Amino acid sequence: QVQLVESGGGSVQPGGSLRLSCAASGSFLELEAMGWYRQAPGKQRELVATITRGYINYADSTKGRFTISSDNAKNTWYLEMNALRPEDTAVVYCYARVLRAVQPRGPFDYWGQGTQVTVSS
């Protein structure tokens, strides 16, 4: 079993910044991928940013504004969000894809509990 605990959400004005954190705990061999997804009211969950085997992928709407990073020794990753816009308002979920040391090795996907990001005047 793997647990993801995320924090750092809140309310900011347009142009403001937030930094989200996610920490993975439990039993696994490797974090094959880690990242962030979000779900705005009335919309489907969408990718924000991921790190997969060292490769970073961003949604087009976040390029140049958001930065994903990780501390692999702590199994923790972060999302720095700058120049926030009202359309960034969403519940943000951290995500991990893990591999196990024994069969079945996976991958297995896990999700955090979600944290609210609200951008408004």
WOKAKA-V545218 format. One line per field, one symbol per residue. ss: DSSP state (H for helix, E for strand, - for the rest). psi: psi as a letter, one per 20 degrees, with the letter a starting at -180 (. if undefined). burial: b if it has 9 or more other ideal C-beta (glycine too) atoms within 8 Angstrom, else e. A space follows every 10 residues. Layout:
ss->???
psi->???
burial->???
This chain:
ss->-EEEEEE--E EE-----EEE EEEEEE---E EEEEEEEEE- -----EEEEE EE--EEEE-H HH---EEEEE EHHH-EEEEE E----HHH-E EEEEEEEEE- -----EEEEE E---EEEEE- -
psi->pppppqrira prqpiaqqoq qppprboqgq nhqqbprqoq pjrqpqpgqq oolipppqqh iipihqpqrq nhhjlqrqoo orlqqhiipr pppqqqpqqr hrqpibqpqq qriqppopor .
burial->ebebbbebbe ebebeebbbb bbbbeeebee bbbbbbbbbe eeeeebbbbb bbeeeeebbe ebeeebebeb beeebbbbbb beebeeebbb bbbbbbbbbb eeeebebbeb bbebbebebe e
